[in-house]
Amino acid sequence: MGLWLALVPASAEDAVARSAAETMDILMWNREPIGGPIALVDHTGKTRTDLDFREHLMLVYFGFTYCPDVCPTDLMAIAQALELLGPEGKEVQPIFITLDPARDTAEHLAQYVPLFHPRLIGLTGSDDAIRKAADAYKVYYAKVALGKKADDYTVDHTAYIYLMDRDGKYLGFFPPGTSAERMVEIIRPQLTKPAR
């Protein structure tokens, strides 16, 4: 999977894609806003916006259900982190945003997300709505054909887990393969900080 590929421009008007180094610079040093308004449909068919998740820390992950390795591994780590947090885990809302809305319908997500955690919310929407959410989080993704059939493809994408505060502000990210224990070390101190 092309995890370290160039990032899609911040807006559709930007002509030059970002390099992996520029992306890391943005994420590590908070050089540009990360996150923002989203309006998508959850795995129950309900329209959800970023405002629905205020008052909770959020772990936001972009991926797709047909991903063979990285996505399920990272979603499992998120679920394990929530379990390790114990009762405090209820203060953290895990969110999975698909990058493959053609296949990842609300109905399909309803079967997929409970496999990881009962509180994991799966979000899908139109191609434009997904692109807007991905751009807000500086997520690179691209459909890559595997064969001649229209549904024979994969989705290359960056695979960061974003930690957002109770006001929806960016706190940082976990790279692919981060252990649940490491996530807990970073998340737990944030649980004692009140919303602004």
Long-range contacts (C-beta under 8 A, 24 or more apart in sequence): 1-67, 1-69, 1-70, 1-154, 1-156, 1-157, 1-159, 2-142, 2-156, 2-157, 3-70, 3-157, 3-158, 3-159, 3-176, 4-158, 5-140, 5-142, 5-156, 5-158, 6-140, 7-138, 7-139, 7-140, 7-158, 8-134, 8-135, 8-139, 8-140, 8-141, 8-142, 9-135, 10-135, 10-138, 11-135, 17-140, 18-138, 23-138, 23-140, 23-158, 26-138, 27-138, 27-160, 27-172, 27-173, 30-170, 32-138, 33-136, 33-170, 34-136, 34-137, 34-138, 34-162, 34-170, 35-60, 35-136, 35-137, 35-162, 35-164, 35-168, 35-169, 35-170, 36-136, 36-168, 37-136, 38-97, 38-123, 38-129, 38-132, 38-133, 38-136, 39-125, 39-129, 40-97, 40-123, 40-124, 40-125, 40-129, 40-130, 40-133, 41-106, 41-123, 41-124, 41-125, 42-106, 42-109, 42-121, 42-122, 42-123, 43-106, 43-109, 43-110, 43-112, 43-113, 43-121, 43-122, 43-123, 43-124, 44-106, 44-110, 45-106, 48-121, 48-123, 50-168, 51-168, 53-93, 53-95, 53-168, 54-166, 54-167, 54-168, 54-195, 55-166, 55-195, 56-91, 56-92, 56-93, 56-166, 57-91, 57-92, 57-93, 57-163, 57-164, 57-165, 57-166, 57-171, 57-187, 57-190, 57-191, 58-92, 58-93, 58-94, 58-95, 58-162, 58-163, 58-164, 58-168, 59-92, 59-93, 59-94, 59-95, 59-161, 59-162, 59-163, 59-164, 59-183, 59-187, 60-95, 60-97, 60-137, 60-161, 60-162, 60-164, 61-94, 61-95, 61-96, 61-97, 61-159, 61-160, 61-161, 61-162, 62-96, 62-97, 62-98, 62-99, 62-133, 62-134, 62-137, 62-139, 62-141, 62-157, 62-158, 62-159, 62-160, 63-96, 63-97, 63-98, 63-99, 63-157, 63-159, 64-98, 64-99, 64-100, 64-103, 64-104, 64-155, 64-157, 65-98, 65-100, 65-103, 65-104, 65-108, 65-109, 65-112, 66-100, 66-103, 66-154, 66-155, 67-154, 67-155, 70-159, 70-176, 71-159, 72-116, 73-176, 73-177, 74-159, 74-161, 74-176, 74-177, 74-178, 75-116, 75-117, 75-120, 76-116, 77-161, 77-178, 77-179, 77-180, 77-183, 78-116, 78-117, 78-120, 78-161, 78-180, 78-183, 79-116, 79-117, 79-120, 80-180, 81-180, 81-181, 81-183, 81-184, 81-187, 82-117, 82-119, 83-180, 84-180, 84-181, 84-184, 85-184, 85-187, 85-188, 85-191, 88-188, 88-191, 90-119, 91-191, 92-187, 92-191, 93-119, 93-121, 94-119, 94-120, 94-121, 95-120, 95-121, 95-123, 96-120, 96-121, 96-122, 96-123, 97-123, 97-124, 97-130, 97-133, 97-134, 98-122, 98-123, 98-124, 98-130, 99-130, 99-134, 99-139, 99-141, 99-155, 99-157, 100-143, 100-155, 101-125, 101-126, 101-127, 101-130, 102-151, 103-151, 137-162, 163-187, 163-190, 165-190, 165-193, 165-195, 166-194, 166-195, 166-196, 167-195, 167-196
